[in-house]
Amino acid sequence: MDMETKRILVVEDEADIRELVSYNLTKSGYEAVGAVSGEEALALMKGDLPDLVLLDLMLPGMDGLAVCERLKKKSRTATTPIVMLTAKGEESDVVRGLNLGADDYITKPFSLRELMARVQAVLRRASGAGDGNLDDSSEHETIAIHDLVIHPQRHEVLVSGEPVNLSATEFRTLALLARKPGWVLTRQQILDGVHGENYAITNRAVDVQIVGLRRKLGTAGKYIETVRGVGYRFKE
């Protein structure tokens, strides 16, 4: 992470949680901005964009999923990382949020240490610094395969010369597969490569990311092949 202070928008209607999270973010060297509703969050996003959004899914009025969808559909905010704050038993909402383009989630009640670790990891991935789980020798090399060009350091994907907006997680998933065309990677290997080992997230999230990737890549989505009962591979 660079020396520039990272700005984080905390969207949480429960004052105690919002203030506690904001306090600890500030204590850890971040700049924290609070919003009590989805509507207020969207209004704030019209100004200077934060480096990351911590987004509670259960909000009064417009819920977190609607906010996430709105942000990911706009080109200006599509690449802003989003970490969802969810209650237990909201797995379907988590999967939907990841499908909409959210980068991560953390389940309440959470420890502040875990929250800070997730925030740091997502910011590191968004900046292209990586987590050390991919092959370091090739992590920053441009990948040109079929009609796809992937620029890791610029976080840019071109399909037949046209840019495609991907979330940080989608981008890392695509790069991971494209670096090893023909190799079959299990869902767990993809999770480990994108998020790091021992990461508490359901394997189903990989399927969600692949569905989202194929949709965004359009005709190039066919290069990501499903190997039934095993995982996925990028077509040689």
C-alpha positions, 0 to 999 in steps of 0.5 A: 500500500502506498503512503497516500492515506486511503479513504474508506466509506462506511455505510452502516445505519447502526451508529454504534457499529459505524462509529466503532469501525470508523474509529478503528479505521482512523486509528489504523491510518485510514480516513473514514467517512460515514453514511447512515443509508444507501441514499446518503452513500450514493450522494457521497459517491458523486463527490471524491471517490473513496478507495473502498466502501464498507457496505452493510446489506441491511439498510433502511430504504435502499438496501446494500444490494441495490447500492452495490448494483447501482455503483457497479453499473456506473463506469465512474464507480464500477471499479471501486472495491466493495466489502459487504457487511452481512448478518449470519444466514444471508448466504443468498445475499452474499452470493448475489452481492458477489455476482453484482461485483462486490469484492469481499464480505465479512459476517457479523459479528466480526472481530476488528482484527479480521475486518482490518485484515480484509480491508487491507487485503482488498485495497492491496489487490485493488492497487495491483500489489497482490497477496503473493499467492500468484507466480511473482515472476509473471504477475505483472506481465501483460497476457495476450491470448486469443482476442484478449489482452490483460494488463495486470499493472493497469488493471485493464482487460481488452476484448478485441480492443474494447475495454471491459470493466471487471471487479478486482476479484473478477480481474484476478480470477481471469488473470489466474486462469489466463496465465495457465491456459489448458491447466485445470484449476479447482475451485479451492485453487482459484480461491487460494490464488485470488484471496489467499489460503485459508480464506473463509468464503464458500466455494460457490463464490467461485462459480458466481465469479465465473458466471459474472466473468463470462457475461462481462467478457461476452463472446470471449467468455467461451474461453473459460471452460468448465471441467465438470466435477473438477473446476475451470480452465482457460482454453488453449 
